[in-house]
Amino acid sequence: MKVKNGGLTMKQTQQMVNIMIFLCVGFISGVGLASGTVVFQDDFQQYDVEDATDFSIGDIPSGNWTAEPVPVLGDRASEIWNTSNFGGSRMWISIVDSTQITSKAIDVESDTDYVFSAVMAVETGNPGRQVDVSYDLLVGQDAASAVSLLGGPITVIAHSDPYEVDNSKADHLFTESFTTGTLNPGDKLFIVITRIGTTAGENGGYLAVDDIIVQTPPRQETTYAIMFSDDFQAYAEVNPATASDMDDNWTPTDTTADASRIFETGNFGGTKGWITYTDGAGIVSKAIELESDMDYTFTAMLASETSVGDRMIDVEYDLIIADDTGVTSGTPYSILGGAV
């Protein structure tokens, strides 16, 4: 789509004092989601592979997680495990019911929205396996005294690979949005994940946990692109001003003296612009390339070029579209429904 001849029109409708014009035409080029602020993230890749794990990194306990009951070597209640399932990953796994892991204290803000997400699955490539698991998000001075932000643990069913998508973790991702509410000084967030076990009809297996993230919600961002702008600063002062004097960006409707002029003023902080002192005189922009079905913003500074009193002047503008697709058979039309 193009803004054709008469795309942007400005004209003085009542003579009182010179009108001065500057303008910029822009449009919203896209709306997208930007990632939220991550306050905690763990993909378990850094930990040593071991049974009865203390979540060590290079044989040094990280302190990121605590398992309860205290795991015993060989019972496989709390283990870091490399799997070839789910596309290949390193995970925390457990085969012992009631085993839980609690995160370290996580800094969060009062009255703030967050999103918790975690992969929870049954670590096997045998389809149809299921294990009950719960997660809870607690806030308080320490994990022992912290209270749930969710009203208590949330129980879900973990499934084996394949479930909905073969060899992927995407279909094992659980998310929970929550708000911290008003926190006391020193309050922290704690994540608790518990292997519950199997119920009737569930085949069971190792619970696997991976890719835990706590972050603020993704925010919507709008990006802008300038399609056309002109501040008239590059043009030389001239009276009368023709299209060539304005690099063919504009075509005056009247090129007699004072009807079209590039003028540098000491008003408005000092600047240069197009002015006219003739009723009915105006300027028409060159054709401007636009896109179909896009939101646009048009801005222009229109002022009486004088510092004397409260001088006023009537002026109109219009945005004219000529549709090259043939929808309007190429007939120009006002996108505003007429001059404003």
N, C-alpha and C positions, 0 to 999 in steps of 0.2 A: 504494500500500500504506500502511496506517495501523497504528501501534501503538495499539491500542484500549484499552478499560478494562482495567486490569491491565497496561498496556504495560510499565511499569517498576515492579517491586514490591520492596520492602525490608521485612523484618520481623525482629524479634528472636526467636531461637529458644530462648535460655537466659538467664535473668536473672542477671546478675552486677553490672553497673553500667550507667549510661546509655549508649546508643549514639547517636553523633552522625553525621549524614549531610550530605554535600555532593556534588553530581555534575554531570557534563557529558556529553552525548551528541553525538558528531560522526560524520561519515562521509567517506570518500574520494570526492570528487566527480568526480575525473578524473585520468587519467595522460596526460601529454603530453611532447613533446620540446621542450626549449628550445635555442636556437641555441648552438653552441659559441663559444669565444673566437677571433675572427679575428686572425691574426698577419700575414697578407698578403692583399691583394685588389687586383685590377686588371681593370677592364672596358674599358680602352683608349679610353674616351669622351673623356678629357681631352686626349689628344695631338693635336698639329697634324696635319692630313691632308697627307702628303707621301711621296714616293718617297725612297729612301735615308734612311729616318728615323733620327734619333738620339733618338726618343721625347721630342721637345721639347714643352713647354707654353708657348705664347706666345713661341716662338723661343728658349726657354731649355731646354737639355737637362735632363731630369728625373733621369737616372742610374738609373732603375728597371730598365732593360734594356740589354744590350749585344748587338749583332748581330755574328756572325762567319760568313764573312770580312767585312771591312769593306765595307758595301754601296756600290755605285757608282750614281750617278744614271742612271736609264734601264734598269738591268738588272732592276729590280723584284724584287730578292732580299729586300728588307726594306722594307715599305711599310705605312703606316697608311691604311686604305681605308674609305670609307663604302659599305655595301652595302644594297640593298633586299631581299635574301634574308634568311632566318632571322627574319623579322618586322621587319627593319631594325635595323642596328647599325653601330658602328665597330669595326674589327678590325685586327689585324696579319696581313698576308698575305705569302706568298713563292711565287715560281714557280721558284726556283733550288734544285736538289737540294743537300743537305749544308749549307744555311744553317741556323744555329741561333741562338737567343736565350737569354741567360743572365740571370737576375734579379740584382738587387742582393742584398747580404747581408741575410738575414732572421733576426731574433732568435727563437730557440726554446729550450725548456727541456730539460734532461737527462731521460731515461727517461720521456718523455711521449708519449702517443698523439696523432696528428694525422691529418687527412684532407686530401688534395690533390684538387682538382677543376679541370677546365678544359674549355672547349668547343674542340674541334678538328674542323674540317670542310673540305670543298672548296668554295671560294667561287664557286658557280655555281648557277643554277636548273635546269641540265640534269641530269636524273636519271641515276643510274648511274655518276657520276664517283667515282674513288677515288684516294687518295694515302696512301702509307705515311708514318707520323710516329712519332717516339719521344719519350718524356719520361723524365727522370731527376731524382732528388732527392738532392743531394749535401750533405755536411756537412763542414766544415773551417774553417781560418783564412781561406782565400780560395778563389775558384772554381777556380783552377789546381791547387791541391793537395787539394781536397776529394774525399772518397770517396763512392761511392754507398751510400745506405741501402736500395736495392732490389736490390742484387746486379748492377747494370748497367742500362742503358736498357731501358725497356719499349716494345716496338713495337706499334702499333695501326694500324687502317685508318680513315682519315677519309673521310666520305661527303659527297656533295653534297646540297643542298636541292632537292627533297624527298627524304627518306630513309624514315623511319618516320612522321614527322609533318610535314606540309607547312607551310612558312613558320614554322618554329620552331627554336630552338636546343636544346630539351629532349632531342632524340634524338641529339645530338652531344656530350653531356656524358660525360667520362671521369673516374672517381674512383679514388683509391688511398689506402688506409689505411697508415700507417707509424708506427714508433716510433723516437725519436731515439737511444735507448741512452744510455750514459754519455758526456757531452760533456766536452771539455777547455775550460778557460777561454778565452774568445774565439772558440769555434767558432760558426759561423753556418750557416744553411741556404741552399742555392742551387738554383734551378729551372732546368733546361736542357731546351729543346724544340727538336727537330731535324727538319727536313723531309728525309726519306730519298729519296723519289721514287716512281716507279711500278714495279710488277713486271708480269709477264705477266698479261694479262686486265684490267688497270686502265687506265682512260682518262685519268686525271690531271687536272690543273688547279691553280689556286692553293690552297695550304694557307692556311687561316684559323684564327686562334687568338683566343679571347675568354674573358672571365669566369673568370679564374684566382683561386682562393681556396685559402688554407691556413688551417685552423682546427682547434681541438680538436674531438673528436666531440660531436655534440649530446648533451646529458645528459637523462636522464629526470627529470621533475619531477612530483610529486604535489601536487595542490591539495586543500585541505580546506574543508569548510563545516560550521558548527555548526547542527544541526537543533534541538537543545534544550539549554539549560543553566540551571542554577539554583544560585546560591551562598547563597541564603536570607538575604542581607544586607538585602533590601528589606522583609522582614516584621518586624512589631513583636513584641517578646517577649510571649508569651501562653501560658497554661496553663489549660485544655487548648486546643490549636490545632485548628481545624476547616478544612475546605476553603476557606472564604471568607477565613480568616486567612492563607492561602497563595495568594491570588488565583486559586483554583481550579486551580492548577498541580498540586496534590496532593490526594488524598482519603485521610484517615486511616481505618484499619480499626477503630480504637477511639478514641473522643473523650472518654474519661474522663480525669480529672486524672492527670498524669504518664505517661499512655499516649501522648499526642501533645502535644508542647510545642515552641515556638520559644524558644531559649535562647541568650543571649550568654555565652560562656565566656572566661576569661582564659588558658585553655590553648591549645596549638597556635599560639602567637603572638597570640592574641586574635582571636575570630571569632564568627559567629552561625550556628546550624544547627538542624536538627530533631532532637529527642532523644526517647527513650522509655525507660521503666523497667519496661515491662510485657511479659512473655513473650507471643509471638504477635502483638503489635501491629506494625503496619507502615503504609506509605503507598503509594499507587498513583498514578502520574502521569496527567495528562490524555493524550488521544490525540495522538500525534506523527506528522506526515506524513513518510513515507519513500518511497524509490523502489525499484522492482523491480531485482533483480540488481545490487545495489550492495554494496560492502564498508563495514562500519560499525565504529566503535570506541566502546565504552562505558567510561566511567571514573567512579569515585565514591570519595570518601574516607569510609571507615567506621572509626570509632574508639571507644574507651571514653572517655567524657567524665570523666576524672579525672586527677589528677597523682600519685595515690597508687600507688606500686609498679608492678608489671607486671600490671595488671588485664587480663583477657581476656574476650571474650564471643563466643558463636556467633551468626552472622547469615547470612541467605540473601538472594539477589537473583535475579530472573528477568526475562526480556525476553519479553513476550507479544505475538504478532502475530495480528491478525484480518485476513484477506485479503478485500478487498472485491470481488475479481474473481470470486468464486464457486468458486475452485479448492478451497477448504476449506469451501465453503458458509457462509462467515462465522463458522466455529467458531474461537474463539481457541485458539492453541497456543503452546507455549514454543519459541522459536527456539534455545534452549540445550539442549533435550531434558529440561527440568525445572529446578527451582530449584537454584542453585549455592550 
